Amino acid sequence: MKKLTILCDLDGIVADLLGEWIRRANELHGTDIKLEQVDRWDIHECVPMGHAIYKLLTPSLFAAIKPVPGAVEALKSFHDAGHDVTIVTASASDPGTAAAKIAWVREYLPWMDRKDVFIGHKKHLIRGDVLIDDSPENILAYRKAWPDAQIVTIAYPYNAEVRFVTNFRAHSHQHFASAWSSIRSYVDALAWEQL
């Protein structure tokens, strides 16, 4: 089995950012936004409060986010198989969100170390065998920088446009445990194929 370098996004892939973010927006603004309405990456274009939704991206929001079903177990299995698993995540404008994300990783992915977390927006500058991400912008930039990399995502309404750019698109955010089970099988198969 080949040991892979696996780069994994945090928000929307391992941590349920959208669920908590939308819940808080609805509570604060008296709205009834559903995740299915978020059909563009720029969430402010999909919600009645517009850019005000970004004010909710605070350290307390990131502290409240829970893992999506199946993600922690899959990442642990990759780690236990000897793969190099690195979290690659962007922080929000509030500088405290970077520290909140590191604290989140320490809580939910305790086998990982601070050195296993990269915080930054230019994920395409880091070379890996596999990128697991949900952002169309990150997926497109990564494909351009690393044409041979395996790009994996979980299907969301906002990333449908890159379905032909990814190597594997797990279906879907409505069934995270199933999506992560299929991602796990895909990565396991990749490790054996690359011998």
Secondary structure as UniProt FT lines:
FT   STRAND          5..8
FT   TURN            12..14
FT   HELIX           17..29
FT   HELIX           35..37
FT   HELIX           43..45
FT   TURN            48..49
FT   HELIX           50..56
FT   HELIX           59..64
FT   TURN            69..70
FT   HELIX           71..80
FT   TURN            81..82
FT   STRAND          84..89
FT   HELIX           96..108
FT   TURN            110..111
FT   HELIX           114..116
FT   STRAND          117..119
FT   HELIX           123..125
FT   STRAND          130..132
FT   HELIX           136..145
FT   TURN            147..148
FT   STRAND          150..154
FT   HELIX           157..162
FT   TURN            163..165
FT   STRAND          168..170
FT   HELIX           173..175
FT   HELIX           176..193
//
